[in-house]
């Protein structure tokens, strides 16, 4: 079952950038890439950096603190053995960005801190 939540307008996130939104108390990064919009947990698993402030290239974002690369499709950390971050389905309707918040119920690590 899906629970779509409107998080912003498409124009709120410029191409190749990210923005932080809060859904049910969890920080979610919304990214506008050349391949579309993506949503992942916004806290880097390394030291807690804000992924939405990182550099976006293709379908990855680099954490602005220590350059850990996160694949936006899966949430996987591609240049370290750290656990990934949650990735959420995204849809666009009438110029608005929606995230499927159903996954927030089953991914409790979203609210936790980064791995030390």
C-alpha positions as CSV (number, residue, x, y, z in Angstrom):
1,X,0.0,0.0,0.0
2,X,1.3,3.5,-0.8
3,X,0.9,6.7,1.1
4,X,1.9,9.5,-1.2
5,X,2.8,12.8,0.5
6,X,3.2,16.1,-1.5
7,X,6.6,17.5,-0.5
8,X,7.3,20.4,-2.9
9,X,6.8,21.8,-6.4
10,X,9.1,20.6,-9.2
11,X,10.5,24.1,-9.6
12,X,11.5,24.2,-5.9
13,X,14.5,21.8,-6.7
14,X,16.7,23.1,-9.5
15,X,18.3,20.6,-11.8
16,X,21.3,18.8,-10.3
17,X,20.5,20.0,-6.8
18,X,18.8,18.6,-3.7
19,X,16.5,20.0,-1.0
20,X,15.7,18.7,2.5
21,X,12.0,18.1,3.4
22,X,10.7,16.7,6.6
23,X,8.1,13.9,6.5
24,X,6.8,12.6,9.8
25,X,9.8,13.9,11.6
26,X,12.3,12.3,9.2
27,X,14.7,14.2,7.0
28,X,14.3,13.3,3.4
29,X,16.5,14.6,0.5
30,X,14.7,15.3,-2.7
31,X,17.0,15.4,-5.8
32,X,16.4,16.7,-9.3
33,X,18.7,14.9,-11.7
34,X,19.0,14.5,-15.5
35,X,17.2,11.2,-15.0
36,X,14.3,12.6,-12.9
37,X,13.5,13.1,-9.3
38,X,14.7,10.8,-6.4
39,X,14.2,10.8,-2.7
40,X,16.5,9.2,0.0
41,X,17.1,9.6,3.7
42,X,19.0,12.9,4.0
43,X,21.5,11.8,6.7
44,X,24.8,10.4,5.5
45,X,25.5,7.1,7.3
46,X,29.2,8.1,7.8
47,X,29.1,11.2,10.1
48,X,25.5,12.5,9.6
49,X,26.2,15.0,6.8
50,X,23.2,16.6,5.0
51,X,23.1,14.7,1.7
52,X,20.7,17.3,0.2
53,X,23.6,19.8,0.4
54,X,25.9,17.5,-1.6
55,X,27.0,17.6,-5.2
56,X,24.7,15.7,-7.6
57,X,26.0,14.0,-10.7
58,X,24.0,11.6,-12.8
59,X,22.1,9.5,-10.2
60,X,24.5,10.0,-7.3
61,X,25.1,12.5,-4.5
62,X,28.3,13.1,-2.7
63,X,28.1,14.0,1.0
64,X,29.4,17.5,1.6
65,X,31.3,16.5,4.7
66,X,33.5,13.5,3.6
67,X,32.5,12.8,0.0
68,X,30.7,9.5,0.5
69,X,28.8,8.8,-2.7
70,X,25.2,7.6,-2.5
71,X,23.3,6.1,-5.4
72,X,20.0,7.9,-5.5
73,X,18.1,4.9,-7.0
74,X,18.9,2.5,-4.2
75,X,20.4,4.5,-1.3
76,X,23.6,2.4,-1.5
77,X,26.9,3.9,-0.5
78,X,29.1,3.3,-3.6
79,X,32.6,4.2,-2.2
80,X,32.5,2.7,1.3
81,X,31.2,-0.4,3.0
82,X,28.8,1.6,5.2
83,X,25.1,0.7,5.3
84,X,23.0,2.6,2.8
85,X,20.2,5.1,3.3
86,X,16.5,4.4,2.6
87,X,15.4,5.2,-0.9
88,X,11.7,6.2,-1.5
89,X,9.5,6.0,-4.6
90,X,8.8,9.5,-6.1
91,X,6.1,10.6,-8.5
92,X,5.3,13.9,-10.3
93,X,1.8,15.1,-10.8
94,X,0.7,18.6,-12.0
95,X,4.1,20.1,-11.3
96,X,4.3,18.7,-7.7
97,X,6.6,16.1,-6.2
98,X,5.2,13.3,-4.1
99,X,7.1,10.8,-2.0
100,X,5.7,7.4,-0.9
101,X,5.9,7.8,2.9
102,X,4.7,4.3,3.6
103,X,8.3,3.1,3.9
104,X,8.9,5.4,6.9
105,X,6.9,3.0,9.0
106,X,9.3,0.1,8.2
107,X,12.7,1.9,8.2
108,X,13.3,3.0,11.8
109,X,17.0,3.9,11.1
110,X,15.8,7.0,9.4
111,X,15.3,8.7,12.7
112,X,18.7,7.5,14.1
113,X,22.1,9.0,14.0
114,X,24.9,8.2,11.6
115,X,27.3,5.3,12.2
116,X,30.3,6.5,14.1
